[in-house]
Amino acid sequence: MKKFLFLSLCLLFVFAACGGSSTEAEEPEEEDVPAIQQLENIATDLQAGVDELMQPINDTQAVIDDITTLPDRLGMDASALMSMVGATMEGGEVSISADMNLDAEAKAELEAVMNRLKGIVEGLKAMPDRVKVMMGRVSAASAQVPVLATEVTTSANLTLSNPLASDEDKAQAQADINNVAQIKGMVEAKIQEVQNQLANIPAMATEALARLTASFAT
């Protein structure tokens, strides 16, 4: 019995020393992104947001071209296709009637095009709200720019005044000080550019939706 208790205590000690249960996942450490990199990333992130907003607008003509060529390519009735297009645009539903007598490959192509149309229409109709959200991101980014620029300068000056800092770290700190004003100006210019783009996007979305409707009017 004593031997059993001794072995149990040993196993408990080893278990505790190994950090407990293996089922407890360690949380990954957050990457420490330098302030100057965060500042540069603002411009990239905002442009990515605008590109995402513009995607359904940019895809409008391509889906029109694809749909208008479907009757010839798939050998299907044009009026039946236009009826399906209208239902997809109005109700957001993709439903392919068995009466179309399409083989599996043609049906898959038709369904893929209709789903693209559905996504584009949904994106265009939601554009005012999506632009509003993006404008909030722009406002937050605009407020963050001077904060990050100050953080870059403060951190760099601390490194330069630190006698224990390496020559490499001091060289990087000096480079940050030399470059922060230019980067700040670039980011502010991008913010202004994005604001100008956002002002025009809702009207562009309305125009794209009207073009879709006109293209498929029976």
FENQUIDA-V308138 format. One record per backbone hydrogen bond with DSSP energy under -1.0 kcal/mol. CO is the residue of the C=O (numbers start at 1). NH is the residue of the N-H. E is the energy in kcal/mol with one decimal. If there is no record, write none. Layout:
# FENQUIDA-V308138
CO;NH;E
CO;NH;E
This chain:
# FENQUIDA-V308138
1;5;-2.3
2;6;-2.4
3;7;-2.4
4;8;-2.3
5;9;-2.2
6;10;-2.0
7;11;-2.3
8;12;-2.2
9;13;-2.2
10;14;-2.3
11;15;-2.5
12;16;-2.2
13;17;-2.3
14;18;-1.5
15;20;-2.0
16;19;-1.4
21;24;-1.3
23;25;-1.0
31;33;-1.2
34;38;-2.3
35;39;-2.3
36;40;-1.9
37;41;-2.4
40;44;-1.1
41;45;-3.0
42;46;-2.4
43;47;-2.1
44;48;-2.1
45;49;-1.9
46;50;-2.1
47;51;-2.6
48;52;-2.0
49;53;-1.9
50;54;-2.3
54;58;-3.0
55;59;-1.9
59;63;-2.0
60;64;-2.0
61;65;-2.5
62;66;-2.2
63;67;-2.4
64;68;-2.4
67;70;-1.2
69;73;-2.3
70;74;-3.3
71;75;-1.3
77;81;-1.9
78;82;-2.6
79;83;-1.9
80;84;-1.9
81;85;-2.7
82;86;-2.5
83;87;-2.0
84;88;-2.3
85;89;-2.5
86;90;-2.3
87;91;-2.5
88;92;-1.4
97;100;-1.4
98;101;-1.5
103;107;-2.7
104;108;-2.1
105;109;-2.0
106;110;-2.7
107;111;-2.6
108;112;-2.1
109;113;-2.3
110;114;-2.5
111;115;-2.2
112;116;-1.9
113;117;-2.5
114;118;-2.6
115;119;-2.4
116;120;-2.4
117;121;-2.8
118;122;-2.5
119;123;-2.2
120;124;-2.5
121;125;-2.6
122;126;-1.8
124;127;-1.1
126;130;-2.3
127;131;-2.9
128;132;-1.8
129;133;-2.0
130;134;-2.1
131;135;-2.4
132;136;-1.6
133;137;-1.7
134;138;-2.1
135;139;-2.3
136;140;-2.2
137;141;-2.3
138;142;-2.5
139;143;-1.8
140;144;-1.4
141;145;-1.5
144;148;-2.6
145;149;-2.5
146;150;-2.2
147;151;-2.1
148;152;-2.4
149;153;-2.0
150;154;-2.8
151;155;-2.4
152;156;-2.3
153;157;-2.4
154;158;-2.0
155;159;-1.9
156;160;-2.4
157;161;-1.8
162;165;-1.4
166;170;-2.3
167;171;-2.3
168;172;-2.1
169;173;-2.3
170;174;-2.4
171;175;-2.0
172;176;-2.3
173;177;-2.1
174;178;-2.3
175;179;-1.8
176;180;-2.1
179;183;-2.4
180;184;-2.7
181;185;-2.1
182;186;-2.2
183;187;-2.6
184;188;-2.4
185;189;-2.1
186;190;-2.1
187;191;-2.4
188;192;-2.0
189;193;-2.3
190;194;-2.8
191;195;-2.3
192;196;-2.0
193;197;-2.2
194;198;-2.8
195;199;-1.5
197;201;-1.3
200;204;-1.8
201;205;-2.5
202;206;-2.1
203;207;-2.2
204;208;-2.3
205;209;-2.3
206;210;-2.1
207;211;-2.2
208;212;-2.1
209;213;-2.3
210;214;-2.6
211;215;-2.1
212;216;-1.3
